Amino acid sequence: MNLSLRDQLKEWEKKNSFQRPKKKPSEKKTAVKKTDKLSKSDLIYLMGMNRPRYSRGKGGAFRQK
């Protein structure tokens, strides 16, 4: 007899009256909402909109735009 391992385990379970433990239903994890609200000025600061911008001018020198 050429049985697979799964079939052999099923036969063994029947012969030995083995019962598998029942799986408990898993609880779904609820996502934690962030309560931190940023103001418009905070967002502008974080994005760096009010920072000076520099570019290379003639001769390779940095100049403020």
C-alpha positions as CSV (number, residue, x, y, z in Angstrom):
1,M,0.0,0.0,0.0
2,N,1.4,3.3,-1.0
3,L,-0.4,5.9,1.1
4,S,0.5,9.5,1.6
5,L,1.5,10.8,4.9
6,R,-1.9,12.6,5.3
7,D,-3.8,9.4,4.6
8,Q,-1.6,7.5,7.1
9,L,-2.3,10.1,9.8
10,K,-6.1,9.9,9.2
11,E,-6.0,6.2,9.6
12,W,-3.9,6.5,12.8
13,E,-6.4,9.0,14.2
14,K,-9.3,6.6,13.5
15,K,-7.5,3.7,15.1
16,N,-6.5,5.6,18.2
17,S,-9.7,7.7,18.5
18,F,-7.6,10.9,18.5
19,Q,-9.4,14.2,18.4
20,R,-7.8,17.3,17.2
21,P,-8.2,20.4,19.3
22,K,-10.8,22.8,17.9
23,K,-9.5,26.1,16.6
24,K,-10.7,29.2,18.4
25,P,-12.0,32.0,16.2
26,S,-9.3,34.7,16.0
27,E,-10.2,38.2,17.2
28,K,-9.8,41.0,14.7
29,K,-7.4,43.7,15.8
30,T,-8.9,47.1,15.6
31,A,-6.8,49.8,14.1
32,V,-5.7,52.5,16.5
33,K,-6.7,55.9,15.2
34,K,-4.1,58.7,15.6
35,T,-5.5,61.6,17.6
36,D,-2.7,64.0,16.7
37,K,-4.0,66.8,14.6
38,L,-1.5,69.1,12.9
39,S,-2.4,72.7,12.2
40,K,-1.9,74.3,8.7
41,S,1.1,76.2,9.9
42,D,2.7,73.0,11.3
43,L,2.2,71.2,7.9
44,I,3.7,74.2,6.0
45,Y,6.7,74.1,8.3
46,L,7.2,70.3,7.9
47,M,7.0,70.6,4.2
48,G,9.6,73.3,4.2
49,M,7.6,75.8,2.1
50,N,8.9,78.9,3.9
51,R,12.6,78.0,3.7
52,P,14.9,79.8,1.4
53,R,15.7,78.1,-1.8
54,Y,19.2,78.2,-3.2
55,S,20.4,77.5,-6.8
56,R,23.7,77.7,-8.6
57,G,24.3,81.0,-10.4
58,K,27.0,82.1,-12.8
59,G,30.4,80.9,-11.8
60,G,29.0,78.0,-9.6
61,A,28.1,80.3,-6.7
62,F,25.0,79.5,-4.6
63,R,22.3,82.2,-4.8
64,Q,19.0,82.6,-3.0
65,K,15.9,82.6,-5.2
